[in-house]
């Protein structure tokens, strides 16, 4: 599954259709990941990150990290909206 990561230039994503395509691509990657590791979610995987940093994690840990990171960005967007004086869009984030 070593496909590498496509570099996306901001200038290439100037229409809603282009954004929708990026989301469709992301959905396809998630589907592929879950299908590939469905039976081995708790089996450790080792790799070497840039600057020769070794790392070991299970597919479940990797998926959970990415999933949680998405909520971090949703929170950032909501905060930016508030700081700019806008009512943030309704999301699935619970507010207290």
N, CA, C and O atoms as CSV, one atom per row, in Angstrom:
chain,resi,resn,atom,element,x,y,z
A,1,UNK,N,N,0.829,-1.190,0.000
A,1,UNK,CA,C,0.000,0.000,0.000
A,1,UNK,C,C,0.869,1.247,0.000
A,1,UNK,O,O,0.383,2.319,0.360
A,2,UNK,N,N,2.099,1.153,-0.379
A,2,UNK,CA,C,2.994,2.312,-0.445
A,2,UNK,C,C,2.750,3.076,-1.730
A,2,UNK,O,O,3.478,2.907,-2.708
A,3,UNK,N,N,1.737,3.910,-1.730
A,3,UNK,CA,C,1.390,4.671,-2.913
A,3,UNK,C,C,2.021,6.049,-2.924
A,3,UNK,O,O,2.106,6.683,-3.975
A,4,UNK,N,N,2.460,6.514,-1.785
A,4,UNK,CA,C,2.934,7.881,-1.708
A,4,UNK,C,C,1.752,8.830,-1.581
A,4,UNK,O,O,0.595,8.412,-1.637
A,5,UNK,N,N,2.049,10.078,-1.413
A,5,UNK,CA,C,1.016,11.084,-1.234
A,5,UNK,C,C,1.097,12.074,-2.376
A,5,UNK,O,O,2.163,12.613,-2.672
A,6,UNK,N,N,-0.041,12.309,-3.019
A,6,UNK,CA,C,-0.079,13.287,-4.098
A,6,UNK,C,C,0.007,14.693,-3.509
A,6,UNK,O,O,-0.646,15.003,-2.512
A,7,UNK,N,N,0.800,15.515,-4.124
A,7,UNK,CA,C,0.901,16.910,-3.706
A,7,UNK,C,C,-0.209,17.680,-4.412
A,7,UNK,O,O,-0.322,17.645,-5.637
A,8,UNK,N,N,-1.023,18.375,-3.628
A,8,UNK,CA,C,-2.142,19.123,-4.180
A,8,UNK,C,C,-1.816,20.600,-4.070
A,8,UNK,O,O,-1.583,21.115,-2.977
A,9,UNK,N,N,-1.801,21.271,-5.198
A,9,UNK,CA,C,-1.530,22.700,-5.223
A,9,UNK,C,C,-2.831,23.462,-4.987
A,9,UNK,O,O,-3.860,23.150,-5.586
A,10,UNK,N,N,-2.777,24.449,-4.122
A,10,UNK,CA,C,-3.956,25.260,-3.824
A,10,UNK,C,C,-4.583,25.824,-5.097
A,10,UNK,O,O,-5.807,25.893,-5.214
A,11,UNK,N,N,-3.749,26.221,-6.041
A,11,UNK,CA,C,-4.246,26.827,-7.281
A,11,UNK,C,C,-5.005,25.826,-8.162
A,11,UNK,O,O,-5.717,26.233,-9.080
A,12,UNK,N,N,-4.862,24.529,-7.894
A,12,UNK,CA,C,-5.577,23.507,-8.666
A,12,UNK,C,C,-6.976,23.235,-8.122
A,12,UNK,O,O,-7.765,22.545,-8.767
A,13,UNK,N,N,-7.290,23.764,-6.954
A,13,UNK,CA,C,-8.573,23.484,-6.318
A,13,UNK,C,C,-9.347,24.798,-6.214
A,13,UNK,O,O,-9.391,25.435,-5.162
A,14,UNK,N,N,-9.953,25.181,-7.336
A,14,UNK,CA,C,-10.617,26.485,-7.379
A,14,UNK,C,C,-12.126,26.383,-7.603
A,14,UNK,O,O,-12.812,27.401,-7.698
A,15,UNK,N,N,-12.640,25.164,-7.685
A,15,UNK,CA,C,-14.080,24.994,-7.863
A,15,UNK,C,C,-14.612,24.021,-6.814
A,15,UNK,O,O,-13.858,23.227,-6.251
A,16,UNK,N,N,-15.899,24.091,-6.563
A,16,UNK,CA,C,-16.532,23.158,-5.633
A,16,UNK,C,C,-16.396,21.733,-6.162
A,16,UNK,O,O,-16.195,20.804,-5.379
A,17,UNK,N,N,-16.501,21.547,-7.465
A,17,UNK,CA,C,-16.339,20.203,-8.031
A,17,UNK,C,C,-14.950,19.646,-7.742
A,17,UNK,O,O,-14.806,18.449,-7.491
A,18,UNK,N,N,-13.930,20.493,-7.774
A,18,UNK,CA,C,-12.569,20.037,-7.466
A,18,UNK,C,C,-12.462,19.634,-5.998
A,18,UNK,O,O,-11.804,18.646,-5.671
A,19,UNK,N,N,-13.102,20.392,-5.118
A,19,UNK,CA,C,-13.105,20.047,-3.691
A,19,UNK,C,C,-13.838,18.724,-3.487
A,19,UNK,O,O,-13.369,17.860,-2.745
A,20,UNK,N,N,-14.986,18.565,-4.141
A,20,UNK,CA,C,-15.740,17.311,-4.026
A,20,UNK,C,C,-14.896,16.123,-4.500
A,20,UNK,O,O,-14.969,15.042,-3.916
A,21,UNK,N,N,-14.106,16.314,-5.538
A,21,UNK,CA,C,-13.246,15.237,-6.031
A,21,UNK,C,C,-12.180,14.872,-5.003
A,21,UNK,O,O,-11.863,13.696,-4.823
A,22,UNK,N,N,-11.625,15.879,-4.328
A,22,UNK,CA,C,-10.637,15.604,-3.278
A,22,UNK,C,C,-11.258,14.778,-2.158
A,22,UNK,O,O,-10.640,13.837,-1.661
A,23,UNK,N,N,-12.483,15.130,-1.760
A,23,UNK,CA,C,-13.164,14.364,-0.713
A,23,UNK,C,C,-13.456,12.941,-1.184
A,23,UNK,O,O,-13.324,11.994,-0.409
A,24,UNK,N,N,-13.852,12.784,-2.448
A,24,UNK,CA,C,-14.098,11.443,-2.985
A,24,UNK,C,C,-12.812,10.621,-2.975
A,24,UNK,O,O,-12.835,9.434,-2.652
A,25,UNK,N,N,-11.704,11.244,-3.324
A,25,UNK,CA,C,-10.410,10.551,-3.289
A,25,UNK,C,C,-10.064,10.131,-1.865
A,25,UNK,O,O,-9.591,9.017,-1.639
A,26,UNK,N,N,-10.301,11.020,-0.907
A,26,UNK,CA,C,-10.017,10.699,0.494
A,26,UNK,C,C,-10.894,9.536,0.950
A,26,UNK,O,O,-10.410,8.626,1.623
A,27,UNK,N,N,-12.168,9.555,0.592
A,27,UNK,CA,C,-13.072,8.451,0.943
A,27,UNK,C,C,-12.572,7.130,0.361
A,27,UNK,O,O,-12.637,6.094,1.024
A,28,UNK,N,N,-12.078,7.165,-0.865
A,28,UNK,CA,C,-11.570,5.947,-1.502
A,28,UNK,C,C,-10.340,5.416,-0.762
A,28,UNK,O,O,-10.188,4.206,-0.599
A,29,UNK,N,N,-9.456,6.325,-0.312
A,29,UNK,CA,C,-8.285,5.896,0.454
A,29,UNK,C,C,-8.690,5.249,1.774
A,29,UNK,O,O,-8.117,4.236,2.172
A,30,UNK,N,N,-9.673,5.830,2.449
A,30,UNK,CA,C,-10.139,5.266,3.720
A,30,UNK,C,C,-10.744,3.887,3.486
A,30,UNK,O,O,-10.465,2.950,4.234
A,31,UNK,N,N,-11.567,3.758,2.458
A,31,UNK,CA,C,-12.156,2.451,2.134
A,31,UNK,C,C,-11.071,1.416,1.860
A,31,UNK,O,O,-11.134,0.290,2.354
A,32,UNK,N,N,-10.083,1.805,1.074
A,32,UNK,CA,C,-8.983,0.886,0.755
A,32,UNK,C,C,-8.220,0.481,2.014
A,32,UNK,O,O,-7.880,-0.687,2.199
A,33,UNK,N,N,-7.959,1.457,2.871
A,33,UNK,CA,C,-7.243,1.191,4.123
A,33,UNK,C,C,-8.023,0.201,4.985
A,33,UNK,O,O,-7.467,-0.787,5.464
A,34,UNK,N,N,-9.325,0.475,5.181
A,34,UNK,CA,C,-10.135,-0.393,6.036
A,34,UNK,C,C,-10.279,-1.798,5.448
A,34,UNK,O,O,-10.271,-2.781,6.189
A,35,UNK,N,N,-10.409,-1.898,4.144
A,35,UNK,CA,C,-10.470,-3.225,3.509
A,35,UNK,C,C,-9.148,-3.967,3.647
A,35,UNK,O,O,-9.124,-5.165,3.931
A,36,UNK,N,N,-8.054,-3.250,3.446
A,36,UNK,CA,C,-6.720,-3.877,3.505
A,36,UNK,C,C,-6.414,-4.408,4.906
A,36,UNK,O,O,-5.814,-5.474,5.043
A,37,UNK,N,N,-6.821,-3.674,5.946
A,37,UNK,CA,C,-6.443,-4.033,7.308
A,37,UNK,C,C,-7.602,-4.562,8.154
A,37,UNK,O,O,-7.486,-4.636,9.377
A,38,UNK,N,N,-8.693,-4.923,7.531
A,38,UNK,CA,C,-9.895,-5.367,8.262
A,38,UNK,C,C,-9.606,-6.508,9.236
A,38,UNK,O,O,-10.169,-6.544,10.330
A,39,UNK,N,N,-8.751,-7.420,8.857
A,39,UNK,CA,C,-8.471,-8.587,9.703
A,39,UNK,C,C,-7.221,-8.418,10.567
A,39,UNK,O,O,-6.889,-9.300,11.359
A,40,UNK,N,N,-6.525,-7.281,10.415
A,40,UNK,CA,C,-5.260,-7.106,11.142
A,40,UNK,C,C,-5.181,-5.740,11.822
A,40,UNK,O,O,-4.097,-5.166,11.926
A,41,UNK,N,N,-6.309,-5.217,12.283
A,41,UNK,CA,C,-6.342,-3.872,12.868
A,41,UNK,C,C,-5.442,-3.714,14.086
A,41,UNK,O,O,-5.010,-2.601,14.385
A,42,UNK,N,N,-5.152,-4.796,14.792
A,42,UNK,CA,C,-4.338,-4.704,16.005
A,42,UNK,C,C,-2.930,-5.250,15.834
A,42,UNK,O,O,-2.198,-5.391,16.814
A,43,UNK,N,N,-2.543,-5.556,14.607
A,43,UNK,CA,C,-1.194,-6.054,14.347
A,43,UNK,C,C,-0.239,-4.877,14.119
A,43,UNK,O,O,-0.501,-4.033,13.261
A,44,UNK,N,N,0.845,-4.811,14.862
A,44,UNK,CA,C,1.778,-3.690,14.717
A,44,UNK,C,C,2.417,-3.628,13.328
A,44,UNK,O,O,2.699,-4.652,12.705
A,45,UNK,N,N,2.631,-2.411,12.870
A,45,UNK,CA,C,3.326,-2.135,11.611
A,45,UNK,C,C,4.482,-1.217,11.961
A,45,UNK,O,O,4.309,-0.253,12.707
A,46,UNK,N,N,5.651,-1.506,11.432
A,46,UNK,CA,C,6.821,-0.652,11.670
A,46,UNK,C,C,7.213,0.037,10.379
A,46,UNK,O,O,7.099,-0.530,9.292
A,47,UNK,N,N,7.672,1.257,10.517
A,47,UNK,CA,C,8.131,2.037,9.363
A,47,UNK,C,C,9.178,3.029,9.849
A,47,UNK,O,O,9.384,3.208,11.050
A,48,UNK,N,N,9.822,3.659,8.900
A,48,UNK,CA,C,10.794,4.707,9.218
A,48,UNK,C,C,10.276,6.007,8.604
A,48,UNK,O,O,10.081,6.100,7.392
A,49,UNK,N,N,10.059,6.999,9.452
A,49,UNK,CA,C,9.570,8.297,9.014
A,49,UNK,C,C,10.737,9.159,8.562
A,49,UNK,O,O,11.897,8.789,8.749
A,50,UNK,N,N,10.435,10.305,7.968
A,50,UNK,CA,C,11.534,11.205,7.574
A,50,UNK,C,C,12.480,11.480,8.742
A,50,UNK,O,O,12.092,11.424,9.909
A,51,UNK,N,N,13.695,11.768,8.402
A,51,UNK,CA,C,14.788,11.985,9.370
A,51,UNK,C,C,15.101,10.724,10.164
A,51,UNK,O,O,15.550,10.788,11.308
A,52,UNK,N,N,14.855,9.566,9.531
A,52,UNK,CA,C,15.182,8.257,10.109
A,52,UNK,C,C,14.538,8.008,11.462
A,52,UNK,O,O,15.169,7.435,12.350
A,53,UNK,N,N,13.290,8.430,11.633
A,53,UNK,CA,C,12.569,8.202,12.888
A,53,UNK,C,C,11.756,6.916,12.773
A,53,UNK,O,O,10.782,6.867,12.022
A,54,UNK,N,N,12.145,5.875,13.508
A,54,UNK,CA,C,11.369,4.630,13.467
A,54,UNK,C,C,10.061,4.797,14.230
A,54,UNK,O,O,10.012,5.498,15.240
A,55,UNK,N,N,9.013,4.159,13.753
A,55,UNK,CA,C,7.711,4.218,14.405
A,55,UNK,C,C,7.032,2.863,14.258
A,55,UNK,O,O,7.172,2.191,13.236
A,56,UNK,N,N,6.304,2.476,15.281
A,56,UNK,CA,C,5.502,1.256,15.249
A,56,UNK,C,C,4.111,1.609,15.756
A,56,UNK,O,O,3.965,2.215,16.818
A,57,UNK,N,N,3.090,1.227,14.991
A,57,UNK,CA,C,1.708,1.482,15.380
A,57,UNK,C,C,0.823,0.438,14.715
A,57,UNK,O,O,1.204,-0.169,13.714
A,58,UNK,N,N,-0.346,0.239,15.273
A,58,UNK,CA,C,-1.300,-0.674,14.651
A,58,UNK,C,C,-2.141,0.121,13.648
A,58,UNK,O,O,-2.234,1.343,13.758
A,59,UNK,N,N,-2.747,-0.550,12.684
A,59,UNK,CA,C,-3.649,0.150,11.769
A,59,UNK,C,C,-4.768,0.878,12.514
A,59,UNK,O,O,-5.174,1.966,12.106
A,60,UNK,N,N,-5.266,0.290,13.599
A,60,UNK,CA,C,-6.310,0.950,14.375
A,60,UNK,C,C,-5.803,2.252,14.985
A,60,UNK,O,O,-6.526,3.248,14.999
A,61,UNK,N,N,-4.570,2.258,15.490
A,61,UNK,CA,C,-3.999,3.486,16.043
A,61,UNK,C,C,-3.826,4.554,14.963
A,61,UNK,O,O,-4.081,5.734,15.204
A,62,UNK,N,N,-3.397,4.140,13.784
A,62,UNK,CA,C,-3.215,5.082,12.676
A,62,UNK,C,C,-4.564,5.674,12.268
A,62,UNK,O,O,-4.681,6.886,12.092
A,63,UNK,N,N,-5.565,4.836,12.119
A,63,UNK,CA,C,-6.902,5.290,11.731
A,63,UNK,C,C,-7.478,6.232,12.791
A,63,UNK,O,O,-8.037,7.277,12.457
A,64,UNK,N,N,-7.341,5.864,14.062
A,64,UNK,CA,C,-7.869,6.681,15.148
A,64,UNK,C,C,-7.175,8.041,15.189
A,64,UNK,O,O,-7.822,9.060,15.429
A,65,UNK,N,N,-5.882,8.060,14.961
A,65,UNK,CA,C,-5.136,9.321,14.945
A,65,UNK,C,C,-5.664,10.235,13.836
A,65,UNK,O,O,-5.907,11.419,14.068
A,66,UNK,N,N,-5.838,9.685,12.640
A,66,UNK,CA,C,-6.327,10.501,11.517
A,66,UNK,C,C,-7.745,10.989,11.772
A,66,UNK,O,O,-8.068,12.138,11.472
A,67,UNK,N,N,-8.578,10.142,12.313
A,67,UNK,CA,C,-9.968,10.488,12.613
A,67,UNK,C,C,-10.033,11.619,13.635
A,67,UNK,O,O,-10.792,12.572,13.458
A,68,UNK,N,N,-9.244,11.521,14.698
A,68,UNK,CA,C,-9.222,12.557,15.726
A,68,UNK,C,C,-8.657,13.868,15.166
A,68,UNK,O,O,-9.095,14.951,15.552
A,69,UNK,N,N,-7.697,13.763,14.269
A,69,UNK,CA,C,-7.077,14.958,13.692
A,69,UNK,C,C,-8.092,15.753,12.869
A,69,UNK,O,O,-8.034,16.982,12.821
A,70,UNK,N,N,-9.021,15.046,12.225
A,70,UNK,CA,C,-10.073,15.717,11.462
A,70,UNK,C,C,-10.891,16.630,12.378
A,70,UNK,O,O,-11.219,17.753,11.996
A,71,UNK,N,N,-11.218,16.161,13.570
A,71,UNK,CA,C,-11.996,16.970,14.509
A,71,UNK,C,C,-11.206,18.182,14.989
A,71,UNK,O,O,-11.784,19.234,15.261
A,72,UNK,N,N,-9.897,18.036,15.093
A,72,UNK,CA,C,-9.036,19.169,15.440
A,72,UNK,C,C,-9.219,20.281,14.405
A,72,UNK,O,O,-9.375,21.450,14.758
A,73,UNK,N,N,-9.199,19.906,13.125
A,73,UNK,CA,C,-9.354,20.906,12.069
A,73,UNK,C,C,-10.765,21.485,12.028
A,73,UNK,O,O,-10.937,22.670,11.742
A,74,UNK,N,N,-11.768,20.670,12.310
A,74,UNK,CA,C,-13.132,21.211,12.388
A,74,UNK,C,C,-13.205,22.279,13.469
A,74,UNK,O,O,-13.814,23.329,13.265
A,75,UNK,N,N,-12.599,22.021,14.598
A,75,UNK,CA,C,-12.574,23.000,15.678
A,75,UNK,C,C,-11.856,24.272,15.269
A,75,UNK,O,O,-12.284,25.371,15.624
A,76,UNK,N,N,-10.762,24.131,14.520
A,76,UNK,CA,C,-10.037,25.303,14.045
A,76,UNK,C,C,-10.919,26.152,13.126
A,76,UNK,O,O,-10.937,27.378,13.233
A,77,UNK,N,N,-11.642,25.498,12.232
A,77,UNK,CA,C,-12.513,26.221,11.299
A,77,UNK,C,C,-13.608,26.955,12.061
A,77,UNK,O,O,-13.909,28.111,11.765
A,78,UNK,N,N,-14.203,26.281,13.043
A,78,UNK,CA,C,-15.252,26.929,13.825
A,78,UNK,C,C,-14.698,28.135,14.592
A,78,UNK,O,O,-15.355,29.173,14.667
A,79,UNK,N,N,-13.520,28.009,15.151
A,79,UNK,CA,C,-12.905,29.119,15.872
A,79,UNK,C,C,-12.595,30.275,14.933
A,79,UNK,O,O,-12.834,31.432,15.279
A,80,UNK,N,N,-12.064,29.979,13.749
A,80,UNK,CA,C,-11.778,31.036,12.783
A,80,UNK,C,C,-13.052,31.778,12.400
A,80,UNK,O,O,-13.046,33.004,12.288
A,81,UNK,N,N,-14.145,31.044,12.199
A,81,UNK,CA,C,-15.424,31.684,11.875
A,81,UNK,C,C,-15.822,32.658,12.981
A,81,UNK,O,O,-16.187,33.802,12.711
A,82,UNK,N,N,-15.749,32.196,14.221
A,82,UNK,CA,C,-16.121,33.060,15.354
A,82,UNK,C,C,-15.228,34.292,15.434
A,82,UNK,O,O,-15.717,35.401,15.652
A,83,UNK,N,N,-13.923,34.105,15.260
A,83,UNK,CA,C,-12.991,35.229,15.346
A,83,UNK,C,C,-13.229,36.256,14.241
A,83,UNK,O,O,-12.956,37.444,14.414
A,84,UNK,N,N,-13.742,35.783,13.104
A,84,UNK,CA,C,-14.031,36.691,11.993
A,84,UNK,C,C,-15.441,37.268,12.080
A,84,UNK,O,O,-15.883,37.985,11.182
A,85,UNK,N,N,-16.148,36.947,13.176
A,85,UNK,CA,C,-17.465,37.525,13.389
A,85,UNK,C,C,-18.615,36.781,12.731
A,85,UNK,O,O,-19.722,37.311,12.636
A,86,UNK,N,N,-18.367,35.566,12.278
A,86,UNK,CA,C,-19.410,34.775,11.627
A,86,UNK,C,C,-19.920,33.689,12.575
A,86,UNK,O,O,-19.207,33.239,13.473
A,87,UNK,N,N,-21.149,33.288,12.358
A,87,UNK,CA,C,-21.669,32.126,13.075
A,87,UNK,C,C,-21.112,30.895,12.374
A,87,UNK,O,O,-21.309,30.737,11.169
A,88,UNK,N,N,-20.427,30.025,13.093
A,88,UNK,CA,C,-19.847,28.852,12.436
A,88,UNK,C,C,-20.945,27.928,11.921
A,88,UNK,O,O,-22.064,27.932,12.434
A,89,UNK,N,N,-20.617,27.142,10.909
A,89,UNK,CA,C,-21.603,26.193,10.391
A,89,UNK,C,C,-21.932,25.143,11.447
A,89,UNK,O,O,-21.103,24.830,12.302
A,90,UNK,N,N,-23.125,24.612,11.383
A,90,UNK,CA,C,-23.501,23.541,12.301
A,90,UNK,C,C,-22.711,22.300,11.926
A,90,UNK,O,O,-22.709,21.878,10.770
A,91,UNK,N,N,-22.046,21.724,12.905
A,91,UNK,CA,C,-21.263,20.508,12.676
A,91,UNK,C,C,-21.668,19.484,13.706
A,91,UNK,O,O,-22.554,19.723,14.526
A,92,UNK,N,N,-21.023,18.358,13.658
A,92,UNK,CA,C,-21.312,17.303,14.638
A,92,UNK,C,C,-20.447,17.438,15.890
A,92,UNK,O,O,-20.358,16.508,16.691
A,93,UNK,N,N,-19.813,18.592,16.055
A,93,UNK,CA,C,-19.003,18.849,17.239
A,93,UNK,C,C,-19.918,19.296,18.367
A,93,UNK,O,O,-20.729,20.204,18.187
A,94,UNK,N,N,-19.793,18.670,19.521
A,94,UNK,CA,C,-20.614,19.020,20.670
A,94,UNK,C,C,-19.970,20.203,21.389
A,94,UNK,O,O,-18.778,20.189,21.694
A,95,UNK,N,N,-20.782,21.224,21.654
A,95,UNK,CA,C,-20.268,22.422,22.334
A,95,UNK,C,C,-20.907,22.512,23.714
A,95,UNK,O,O,-22.063,22.126,23.884
A,96,UNK,N,N,-20.177,23.011,24.692
A,96,UNK,CA,C,-20.692,23.205,26.044
A,96,UNK,C,C,-20.748,24.678,26.350
A,96,UNK,O,O,-21.156,25.066,27.445
